[in-house]
Amino acid sequence: MSTTNIWIATAENREDAVKALIASHEYTPNSRDQNGYTPMHAAASYGYVDLLRYLVSQGGNVNVQDNDGDTPLHHTESFDAAYFLVNDQKADYSIRNNDGQTALEVLQEDNEFPELIKYLQNLQESDSSHNSEGLQTEEQLKLPNGEEVKVYLSKLSEDDSPELAQRRQALQKIMTEDISEEEKEAKLRSYVLDVLSHNMNSIRGEEEDHDPKRRRED
């Protein structure tokens, strides 16, 4: 067993050491320390884009979350690293950590790295403009096999309802789990069916409650 710590090797940008550790199958790009911190988080934190690119090529999850719910994007202070994660690898910049903050909100709280803040703000504003044209309570999912599924996440009209927020978090958790694509797809399908069944039953119950004929019979 190697005595080299992959998290330290990544933080020091020792690419050869990181490659050797991953080749030994002792570690993966998504290996977690006691805090859930992975080599992906470390490389993003220090802005090592070449090392990030290698880790992704070896199965690194760009949306992996540590014990605080932070993704690599939450940790990065580098515009180049953020651009690689989001533009090249389609990292989800809307993921919220355990404090309910996106990567942008974490940066805004510290009020540092204006270029990075502006980049993420532009992405968010673009999304807001696009989403305003669609239904507020529907979520578009793409399964690992590329199939798109629209899920009616909430029977409530409020976009910020607790029910909707909880279901979005559940979806994010499934999408960022370190499991096989087949397991992830099965979990997503199961969750979709559960949500649809729950909402349809709720809607039927509300319709029966408002049915005058049914009330007269009661």
LINCORSUL-V473697 format. One record per residue. N is the residue number from 1. PSI is psi as a letter, one per 20 degrees, with the letter a starting at -180 (NA if undefined). Layout:
n=<N,N>
psi=<PSI,PSI>
This chain:
n=<1,2,3,4,5,6,7,8,9,10,11,12,13,14,15,16,17,18,19,20,21,22,23,24,25,26,27,28,29,30,31,32,33,34,35,36,37,38,39,40,41,42,43,44,45,46,47,48,49,50,51,52,53,54,55,56,57,58,59,60,61,62,63,64,65,66,67,68,69,70,71,72,73,74,75,76,77,78,79,80,81,82,83,84,85,86,87,88,89,90,91,92,93,94,95,96,97,98,99,100,101,102,103,104,105,106,107,108,109,110,111,112,113,114,115,116,117,118,119,120,121,122,123,124,125,126,127,128,129,130,131,132,133,134,135,136,137,138,139,140,141,142,143,144,145,146,147,148,149,150,151,152,153,154,155,156,157,158,159,160,161,162,163,164,165,166,167,168,169,170,171,172,173,174,175,176,177,178,179,180,181,182,183,184,185,186,187,188,189,190,191,192,193,194,195,196,197,198,199,200,201,202,203,204,205,206,207,208,209,210,211,212,213,214,215,216,217,218>
psi=<p,q,i,p,o,h,h,g,h,g,h,j,k,n,g,g,g,g,g,g,g,h,h,i,j,h,r,r,i,j,p,q,a,i,j,j,p,r,h,g,g,g,h,h,h,i,k,n,g,g,h,g,g,g,g,h,h,j,j,p,o,i,j,p,p,a,i,j,j,p,r,h,h,h,h,q,j,p,g,g,g,g,g,g,g,g,g,h,j,k,q,o,j,i,p,q,a,i,j,j,p,r,h,g,h,g,g,h,h,i,l,r,m,h,g,g,g,g,g,h,g,h,g,g,h,g,g,g,g,g,h,i,i,a,p,h,j,q,p,p,q,o,r,h,j,i,p,p,p,p,p,n,h,q,i,q,i,p,h,k,q,h,g,g,g,h,h,g,h,g,g,h,g,g,h,j,q,m,r,q,h,g,g,g,g,g,g,g,g,g,g,g,h,g,g,g,g,g,h,g,h,g,g,g,g,h,h,h,h,j,o,h,g,h,h,h,h,NA>
